[in-house]
């Protein structure tokens, strides 16, 4: 029987999808990419911001049409939207046969069985549970890199964020379990591990009484076959000297950190419920660059937060200009129901949010192009992602680039390369965010 899986939202959600795919594959189900060939469709949803919620709803409605036409035997909805709006989905989209919450993905086989028997199935496990699954994940990222989710949930409770209410409190995955999973991924050919969580830097504090990300990294570095280890979603205030030291000592750890700072005005940071001030952010960034001179820093910002004045926007612009982040993304503020920020006074008009977003991205574009030009003439190690059709050229990434969010390097060569190969490349040109190079 054929199953189509639609995974929406973040890479943490993708890990849950891959776990479910592994369970289904172990039962003998065949995975397909065309909905017209599917007997069962599973949609793993997101509802972090308005656009993500709309995409999830629209996808469910589109797939429910196949159910109405009688071509589909079962339609199952999982993930964040399912957790948050379970009753609305049940009441308003009767074509949906099963609904699984964020901590119930380990019940996907039961959901499929019940749905195929014509029963409606709803499973909402304790939001602070941490499911364990024996079957191997089915990696969907091409095989040469994979995400390793090291923790679930969040305790920060930023005023704009709904995640703690749909993903629960912060809880770490035991270290031995993560090492075992990483070893399995390496055996399957994975060469780059990308560590993800709502917040990676607090890893282990709930289990071991202290922040233990540096200890986990040391264990992962011992795994044969793993060439790169990349860390995402590091809250600046939780970065420790031990983490910096292990990044300096272990050659497998990419000199790359993702620091979601969200803003740089003290007034806005306070309203957001963030734990850092502008001065502290500058101090942390300068320390990282001092200790690891070739580090690549990525960040994300929110523009148009309630009460943000033009002066505070300009302050953020000046901060970005001063800090010159290597990678930067900007979201317009999205008011989410049941969050404190949604009811704050002085909500900003969408057009103003979008104008401010555009200004920040235009500034970052100039910074990124200058940095790309600075790379010309340098030799870099590149992981090959794939070949460009009908050309003697390949697409790859340097340690400076996380997949799907950062830039690429286009490598001209007559050599035969495979996805996951590493090659030494000389940078010969710069595009807007990407690079051009050739094998040396």
N, C-alpha and C positions, 0 to 999 in steps of 0.2 A: 504494500500500500504506500502511496506517495504522499509526502509531507512537504509543504512550502513553509519556510520560516521567514518572517519579516521582523528584523531587529531594528528598533528605532532608538534614538537617544545616544547616550554616552558609551564609552568603552567598558565601563563597569557593567552596564546592562548587557553589552555584548558577551562578557564572560558568562553571565547567567544563561544567555542564549546558547552558547557553546556547550555548557553543561547539559542543558536540556537536549540538544542535538545528539550529544554522546549517549544519553540514556535511550533516546529513540532509536539511534543506529544500532545499539546493542540488542534491541528488540527485533531488529530486522527491517525497520521502516526505511524506505528509500527517500533521499532528499532531492527535491526538484526546485528549479528556479522560475518556472512558468506556472502561474496560477491556474491556467487551463488544464494542466496535467495533474493538479493536486487533488487528492481525496480529502486531505485535512490541511487546514491553514492555521498556523499559530502566529499571533502578533504579540511581540514583546514590546510594550509601550513605554513612552516617556511623557512626563507632564511638568518638567522642571520650569519652563517658561511658557508663555502663551502660544508661541509658534509651534513648540514641540507638542503641546496639548492638541492644537488644531490638526497637526500632521497625524497624530495618533488616531484622533476621532475620524478624520477623513479616510484613513487607511481601513479602519474597522468597517465604515459604511460601504466603502468600495468592495471589500471582500464579502460583506453580508449580501450583496447583490448576487454573488455566485451561489450563495446558499438558497436565496429565493428562487433562482432559476433551476435548482435541483441538481446542479453539477457538483456541489460540494457536500461531503458527508458530515463534516464537523468543522466548526469555527471556534477557536480558543483564544482568549485574550489574557495576557499575563503582564506583570511588571507594574510600573509606578501608576499609570492611569487606572489600571485594574484595582490597585490597592486603594487609591484615593476616591474613585467614583464607581465602586463595585455595584452599588444599588442602582445608580443611574444607567449603567450598562445593561443590567438585567432587565430593568423596567422599560427602557427605550429602544433597545436593539435585541429583540427576541431571537434573532438568528444566531446570536452568540450562544454556544452550547456550554462553555465552561469558562470560569473566571478564576485566575490564580493570583494571589497577592505577591508582594516582593519577597517574602520568605517562604513561599510555597512552591517554588519552581521544581523542587525535588518530587513533587506530586504530579508531574506532567504525564507519566504513564497512566496513572489512575484517571486523570482528566480525559485522556484520549479514549481509554476503555469505556468510560461512562458515556462520553459523547457519542461514540459509535453505536452504543446500545440504545441511543435515543433519550438518555437521561441528561438533565441539566446538572452541572457540577460546580460548586462554589467552595473554594478552600482559602481561608485566611488564617494563616498560622500567626502565633505571637510575633509582633513586629520586631522584637529583639532576639528572635531565634537566629541561629546560624546553621543553615542546612548543610549536611554532609552527604556526598554522593560517591559511590564506589566506582562507577563507570568512568572511562576516560573522556575528557572533553574532546569535541570535534572542532579543531581549530579552523577558523574561517578566514584568517588573515593572510593566506598564501603559504603558510607553513614555515617561513623563515623568521617571523617574529610573532610574539604572542603577548597578550596582556596577562598579568598575574595580579588578581585582586587580593590584597593583603589584609583588608579590613572592610567592614560594612558599617553604615550609619554615621552619625555625626552628633557631637555634643555642643557644638558652637552656638547654634540657634541665632544665626545672623537674622536681622529683622526682615529681610527680603526673601528668605529661603524656606521652602516647604519640606526640604529633604528629611529633617529629623522626624517629621510627622508621617512620612511614608516609607522611610528606610530605617527608622529606629535610632537608638543610641549607638555611640561608637563601640565597636567590638572587633578585636583583632582575631585573625585566623591563626591558630597555633603554628609556631615556627616549623615544627617537624612536618606538619601537613603541607605547608607551602614549599618546603624543600623537596618533599616527595613529588608534589605536582610539577615543580620546575624540572626535576630529573626526568619525569615522564615526557614533558614537553621537549627537553633536549634530545631524548631518545627518538622523538618523532621528527627531529631535524630543525627545531627552533634554535636560532642563533642569537636572537635579541629578546630579552625579557623586559617588558615595560611594566613597572610597578604602579598600580593604581589603587585608589580608595577615595572616599570623600575627602580624606586627609591622611596622607601617608606618614607625615612626620610624627604623629602620635602613636605610631604602631607599637604595640606591646605594652603600653602603660597599664592597660586594664588587666592584662594577663601576668605580667612580670614585675609590676610595680615601678617600672621606669621605661622611658622611651628607648626602644630597642631596634629601631630601623637600621642603625649601623651594624648591630650584631647579625640581623637577618641578611644584610648585604654581604657581610663576610662569608656567611654560609653559602649563599647563592654563587659567590665568586668561585667556590671550589668545584662547581659542577662542570664536568668536561663537556665541551661542545658549545657552551654559551660563550659568545664573544663580546656582546654588549649588554649592559644592564642600565636601564634608563628609569629615572624616578620622576613621576608627575605629582601634581597637586600637593605641594609642600607649603603649609602655612608658614609665613615668614617668622612669626614669633616662636615657632616650635623647632626651628633649625638649631641643632646643637653643635658644639665643637667636635664631638665624637663623629657626627655625620660628616662634617667637613673633612676631618682627618681621614676617615675611611675612603672618601672620594679621592683624596690625594694619594693614598697608598695603593689602592686596588685598580689595576690598569683596565679591568673589564668595565668599571663603572664610568659611563659617559659623563663628561664634564658639562652637564646639562641639568638645569632645574626649572621646574614650572612653579612659579610663585603667584597664586591668585590673590592680588592685593586689592582689587576692586576700585580703589580711589586713592587720592593723596591729600585731600583736604581734611584736616582734623575734625571739622564740624560734620562733614558727611560720613567719615569713618565712624564717628561716635553714633550717629543716627542709624548706621548700618549694623551696629553692634559688633564691629570689628575690634580686635584686640591690640592693634598697633596704631601708632601715631605716624605722621609724615616723617618726623625726625628719626624714629625707630626704623622705618622702612629704608631710609637713606643709609643709616648705619649698617643694617643687615646687608644691603646690596653692595655697599663699599667693602664690607668685610669679605663677602664671598669673592669679589673680584680681586681683592688683595691676596687672599689665601689661594685662590685657584684662578690665575690670570687668564687662562683660555676658556673660562666657563661661559656657557651660553645660557642666558636667562630669558625665560618666557613669562609673560604675565597676561592676565585678563582684567578688563576694567568694565565698570557699569556706568553708563552716562544717563543723565536725566533722572537720577534718584530724587524722590520727593524733597523739595526744599533746596535743590541744587541751584545756586545763583550763577549768574554769568561770571562773576568774580571767581567762584569756586571752580567753575569749568576752566577758566583761564589758568588757575593755579594747577589744575591737573595737566593742562597742556604744557605748562612750563616744566612740571615735574618729568613728564615723558621726554621732553626735549633735553632736559638735564641728564636723566638716567640712561637714555639711549638703549632701551631694551633691544635685545637681538630679535625677539619674536613678541608680538603683541596682538591681542584680539580685543574687540570692544563690543559689548552687548548694550542695547538700549534697555533701560529698566522696564521690567514686566511685573505689574502688580498681581500678586498671587493671593487668592482668597485664603483666609485663615492665617495670614502673616501680618505682623504688626505694621509693616511698611505700607501695606495696601490701604490702611485707614489713616495714614498720616496726612496732615494738611499739606497744601502747596504741591499737589501733584503736577507734574510737568506735561505739557502738551506733546503729543507724539512727534509733531513736526520739529519741535525744538530738540527733542531727544535725538532724532535722526540727523539733524544738522550738526549737533555736537559730536555724534558718532563719526560723521563724515570728516569733520575737522581733525579729530584725533587720528583717524586712519590715514588721512592725507599726510599728516605730520610723520606718522610711523612709516609710511611708504618711502618718504625721503630718507629717513634714517636707515631703513632696510636696504635701500639701493646703494647708499654710501658704503654700508658694511659689506654688501655683496661685491662691490668694486674693489674693496680692500683685500678681498680673497684672491683676486687675479694674480697668478704667478705662484700661488702656494700649492703644495702637494698635500692631498687629504686622502684619508682612507674612506672608501665608499662601499656601502652595502647595496648591491644591485637588486632592484625591485622588479625589473622586467625589460623586455625588448620593445623598441618602437617598431611598429609594423612597417615592412618594406624599406627599412633604413638600417645602415650599419651603426646603430646607436642604441643606447640603453638608458633607462631611468634609474637613478639611485638616490641614496640619502647619505649625508655625512652624520657624524655624531651630533651635529648642531640641529638636526631635524628629526622631530618625532613624526611618525606616519600620520597622514590625513590632516594634519593641522599646520605643518611647517612647509618649507620649500623643498625643492628637488634639485638634483644635478643631472644634466643630460650629458652622457658620456659617449663620445665618438670613438669607435674602435672597430677593427676588422676581426678582433678576437671573438671566440664563441664563449659567452658567459651565461650563467644560469641565475635565476632568482635566488638570493641568499648568498651568492658569491661575494667575497670582499676583494676590492681592487684598489691599488694606489693610483690616484688620478691627479693630474695637474690642471688647475683651474685656468681656463683661457678666456672666459668671458662672463659677463654678469647680465642677467635679465632683471625684471622688476623685483622678484623675490627669489628667483632661481639662479642656478649657475650652469655654465657650460664647461666641459673639461675633456681631457683625453688621457688614455692609459699611459702610464710611464713605467 
